[in-house]
């Protein structure tokens, strides 16, 4: 099954620790659109996945308003089981399980505060 992830929404809080370091925790939601073209005519419904994130980072700034922010975040997504429908073989009860979805993202941001 081929899927496309769209409309990622994140809500998070950053707790500043010491000397620009922070920890970040949050929740996420993303829409999953299935993009299959199977010879059995089976299709799978679209769905939404929820997840959690936790990360660490550092933020520094200068007197002229410029700043730099780096962070590394681990994402864990809740699993889901999608049941197939529309198969030309009535005894063919197909399903796809999305499980143990996780990843790590790192970013560097440079900007200017006004």
N, C-alpha and C positions, 0 to 999 in steps of 0.2 A: 504494500500500500504506500502510495506517495502522498505526503501531506504538505501543507503550507501553513506556516504560523503567521498570524496577523494580529494587529491591535494589542500589542503587549502593554499592559498597564501595571505600574509598580507603585507601591506605597511603602515608604521607609522612614526610619528615624536614624539620625547619626548622633552618637554620644561622643563629645569631645573629651579626650583623655588628657594628654600632656604634650606641650610643645608642638602642636599641630596634628598629632596623631588622633585617630578616631576609630570607632567601631560602628558598623552599620547593620541593622536588621530590618527585614521587611517582608512583605507579601507580594505575590505577582499573580497575574491572570493573563492568559493568551487564548485566542480563538484558533482552533485547528480546523482547517478546511481540507477534506480528502480530495485527492486529485488522481483517482485510479481510473484505469481503462482496462478492465479484465476480460478475458475471453469467455468467462463463465457468466457474464452479465451481473455479477455480484457487485453491490455498492455498499459503502459504509457511511454512516451519518457523520455530519460535522459535530464538533463538540468544543468544550472549553476546558482548559487545564488550569488548575490552581497550583501555586507553589510558594516556597519560602526562600529567603536569601539571607546570608550572613557574610560580612566582609570586614576588611580592615583597610585603612588608608592614611594618608598624610596630606595636609593642606598648608601651604605657605603663602604669604603675601608680602608685598612691598609697599612703601609709603606712596608710590605713584598710582596705587589702585590695581596694579597687576597681581595676578595670583596664579598658582599652579596647584593642581590637585591630582593625586594618584590614588588608585584603589584597586583592590582585588576582591572579587565577590564570588562566593560559591552559591550556585542555584540548585535547588532540589524541587522537582515537579512531582505532584501526586499522579499516580497511574490511572488508567482508564481501560475498560474493555469495550470494544466496538463490535456489535453483532452485524454480520452481513445480511443483506436482503436482496431479493430479485434474482437469485441464482436460477439458472435453467434446470438444474438438478435439484429436485425437491428434497432429496436426502442429504444435500450438501449444506450442513449448518456450519458456516464459517464465522470466525471471529478473529480479531486482531487485538492484541494486548500491548498497550504502551506502559512499560513498567521500568523502574529504576532509571528514570530520566534525570540526569544531573549534568552540570557543567561548571566551568570556572571562567570568569571573564576578568580581564585587567584593562584599565584605561588610564590615560593621562590627559588632563584638561588644562589648557592655558587660557586665561581670559583677563578681562579688565572690569572691575566694579565701578559703577557710576554713581 
